[in-house]
Amino acid sequence: MKSGMLLLGLAFLALSSIGGTAGAKKDPESPLLRYLAGRAFDEPAAREFGGDEYGMRKYVMAFLKRGPNRPADPGQAKELQRAHLENIERLASDGKLALAGPFLDDGELRGIYLFCVDSLAEAEALAGTDPAVKAGSLVMELKEWYGSAALMAVNAIHGRLEKKRIAEE
């Protein structure tokens, strides 16, 4: 069952990249491609991931923006960032966060969260657990979003790809 769910998540990731890599060879013996070839509906996985009849579910997306109280002291900034990353890991391990990540420029929009919750109020409460939000270093804009339930598998897959934990940096 767990391997089926992992493959479902991998299937989503593969579908988002297939065709996007020019000249890349696809290994016909790949377990992922064999799984994708089946395309059979997996009711237990759909139920576990909260998917509807379209394989989709409701999320709340948070846009993290630069806040008014950015730490000037580099040591304080580093400690706040570490606490922010630890909170992300906690929310992900609790099944409340499907995705999180920074934007790669130095603009006002700093990153995103994708909360696995049913309401803006619940997402707002979770956003309030972020030390950077509490300190005013980040502010969040929340929007309800409808996307693939397969995103619920991203954190499990990420754990298999992560050689070093970012929160330990």
C-alpha positions in Angstrom: 0.0 0.0 0.0 2.7 2.5 1.0 4.8 1.6 -2.1 1.7 2.2 -4.2 1.2 5.6 -2.6 4.8 6.4 -3.2 4.5 5.5 -6.8 1.4 7.6 -7.1 3.3 10.6 -5.9 6.2 9.8 -8.2 3.8 9.5 -11.0 2.6 13.0 -10.4 6.1 14.3 -10.4 7.0 12.4 -13.5 3.9 13.7 -15.3 4.9 17.2 -14.5 8.3 16.7 -16.1 7.7 14.2 -18.9 8.2 16.0 -22.2 9.9 19.0 -20.5 13.4 17.6 -20.7 14.5 17.7 -24.3 16.6 14.7 -25.4 16.2 12.8 -22.1 15.9 9.1 -22.4 13.1 7.3 -20.6 14.1 3.9 -19.2 11.3 1.5 -20.2 12.3 -0.7 -17.2 11.7 2.2 -14.7 9.2 1.2 -12.0 7.7 4.6 -12.3 7.1 4.3 -16.0 5.6 0.9 -15.6 3.2 2.3 -12.9 2.3 5.2 -15.2 1.5 2.8 -18.1 -1.2 1.2 -15.9 -3.1 4.3 -15.2 -5.5 2.3 -13.0 -7.6 4.1 -10.5 -6.2 3.5 -7.0 -9.2 4.1 -4.7 -7.4 3.5 -1.4 -4.7 6.0 -2.3 -7.2 8.6 -3.6 -9.1 8.2 -0.3 -6.0 8.5 1.8 -4.8 11.6 -0.1 -8.2 13.2 0.2 -8.8 13.1 -3.6 -12.2 13.7 -5.1 -13.5 11.9 -8.2 -11.0 14.0 -10.3 -8.0 13.1 -8.1 -8.0 16.7 -6.8 -8.4 18.3 -3.4 -8.6 21.6 -1.7 -5.5 23.3 -0.2 -4.7 26.7 1.1 -1.7 28.4 -0.6 0.3 30.9 1.4 2.4 33.5 -0.3 5.1 34.5 2.1 6.1 38.2 1.8 8.8 40.3 3.3 7.6 41.6 6.6 8.3 44.9 8.3 10.5 43.5 11.1 13.5 42.0 9.4 16.3 41.3 11.8 19.3 43.6 11.2 21.7 41.4 13.2 23.0 38.4 11.0 23.0 36.1 14.0 19.4 36.8 14.9 18.4 36.4 11.2 20.2 33.0 11.0 18.5 31.8 14.2 15.1 33.0 13.0 15.6 31.2 9.7 16.5 28.0 11.5 13.4 28.2 13.6 11.3 29.0 10.5 12.7 25.8 8.7 12.2 23.7 11.8 8.5 24.8 11.9 8.2 23.9 8.2 9.5 20.4 8.9 7.1 20.0 11.8 4.1 21.1 9.8 5.1 18.7 7.0 5.6 15.8 9.3 2.2 16.5 10.9 0.6 16.3 7.4 -0.4 19.9 7.4 2.0 21.1 4.8 2.3 19.6 1.3 4.9 22.0 -0.1 7.1 24.8 1.0 9.9 26.6 -0.6 11.6 30.0 -1.3 11.7 32.0 -4.5 15.2 32.4 -5.8 15.3 36.1 -6.2 15.5 38.8 -3.4 12.1 40.3 -4.1 9.3 41.1 -1.7 7.7 37.7 -2.4 9.9 35.3 -0.4 8.2 31.9 -0.8 5.1 29.7 -0.7 3.5 27.2 1.6 0.8 24.8 0.5 -1.3 23.9 3.5 -3.3 20.6 3.6 -6.3 22.1 5.3 -10.0 22.8 4.6 -10.3 26.4 5.7 -8.5 29.7 5.6 -9.0 30.0 9.3 -7.1 26.7 9.9 -4.3 27.9 7.5 -4.1 31.2 9.3 -3.7 29.4 12.7 -0.9 27.3 11.2 0.8 30.3 9.7 0.8 31.8 13.2 3.0 29.0 14.4 5.8 30.2 12.1 8.5 32.0 14.2 9.2 34.4 11.2 5.6 35.3 11.0 5.3 35.8 14.7 8.4 38.1 14.6 7.0 40.1 11.7 9.9 39.1 9.4 7.4 37.5 7.1 3.7 38.1 6.4 1.4 35.7 4.6 -1.4 36.1 2.1 -3.6 33.1 2.0 -5.6 31.8 -1.0 -7.8 28.6 -1.3 -6.4 26.4 -4.1 -7.6 23.3 -5.9 -4.9 20.9 -7.0 -3.8 17.3 -7.4 -4.2 15.1 -4.3 -1.0 13.5 -5.4 0.8 16.5 -3.8 0.2 14.8 -0.5 3.0 12.3 -1.4 5.6 15.0 -2.0 7.0 15.0 1.5 7.5 11.2 1.6 9.2 11.3 -1.8 11.4 14.3 -0.7 12.6 12.3 2.3 14.0 9.7 -0.1 15.8 12.4 -2.1 17.2 14.5 0.8 20.8 13.7 1.5 21.2 16.6 3.9 18.4 18.4 5.9 18.2 22.1 5.0 17.1 23.0 8.6 20.6 21.8 9.8 22.4 24.4 7.7 
